[in-house]
């Protein structure tokens, strides 16, 4: 008997990929800045992710070099992939 549903974003890799996908759909306001609440709201309310899943996904995306977060924590930027010639 299964008592708890599996959470699709319990894996930080899956959460990070979804956060990058969400960030790519948001129009940056200045120099590509994406306010963190724009991706947080979509992740938590539309996708029903939890706060800990958001935090783990964000940390994973930053560690992987997919996102950059300002020291204030108010915005992120997408980091373009490096092209190898």
C-alpha positions in Angstrom: 0.0 0.0 0.0 1.4 3.4 -1.0 0.6 6.2 1.4 2.5 9.1 -0.2 2.6 10.4 -3.7 5.9 10.6 -5.4 7.0 14.2 -5.9 8.2 15.0 -9.4 10.7 17.6 -8.2 12.1 15.8 -5.1 15.2 15.1 -7.2 17.2 18.4 -7.3 18.3 17.7 -10.9 14.6 17.5 -12.1 13.8 20.7 -10.1 16.8 22.5 -11.4 15.9 21.6 -15.0 12.3 22.8 -14.5 13.6 26.1 -12.9 15.8 26.8 -15.9 12.9 26.0 -18.2 10.7 28.4 -16.3 13.4 31.1 -16.3 13.7 30.8 -20.0 10.1 31.6 -20.5 10.2 34.8 -18.3 11.2 38.0 -20.0 14.1 39.6 -18.2 13.7 43.2 -16.9 17.2 44.6 -17.2 20.3 43.0 -18.5 18.5 39.6 -18.5 17.6 39.9 -14.8 14.7 37.6 -13.8 13.1 38.3 -10.5 13.2 35.2 -8.3 9.6 35.5 -7.4 8.6 35.1 -11.0 10.0 31.6 -11.2 9.2 30.8 -7.5 5.5 31.5 -8.1 5.3 29.4 -11.2 7.2 26.5 -9.5 5.2 26.5 -6.3 1.7 27.5 -7.3 1.4 26.2 -10.9 3.6 23.1 -10.6 2.8 22.5 -6.9 6.5 22.2 -5.9 7.6 22.8 -2.3 9.8 25.4 -0.9 12.6 22.9 -0.1 12.3 21.5 -3.7 12.7 25.0 -5.1 15.7 25.8 -2.9 17.4 22.5 -3.7 16.7 23.0 -7.4 18.0 26.5 -7.4 21.1 25.5 -5.6 21.7 22.7 -8.1 21.2 25.0 -11.1 23.7 27.5 -9.7 26.2 24.7 -9.0 25.8 23.4 -12.5 26.3 26.8 -14.0 22.8 27.1 -15.5 21.7 30.0 -13.4 23.5 32.9 -11.6 21.9 34.4 -8.5 22.6 37.9 -7.3 24.1 38.2 -3.8 20.9 39.9 -2.7 18.8 36.9 -3.8 16.3 39.1 -5.6 17.1 38.0 -9.1 18.8 35.3 -11.2 20.2 35.3 -14.7 20.4 32.4 -17.2 23.9 31.5 -18.1 24.3 30.7 -21.8 25.9 27.4 -22.6 29.6 27.5 -23.6 30.3 26.6 -27.2 33.3 24.4 -27.7 34.9 24.8 -31.1 
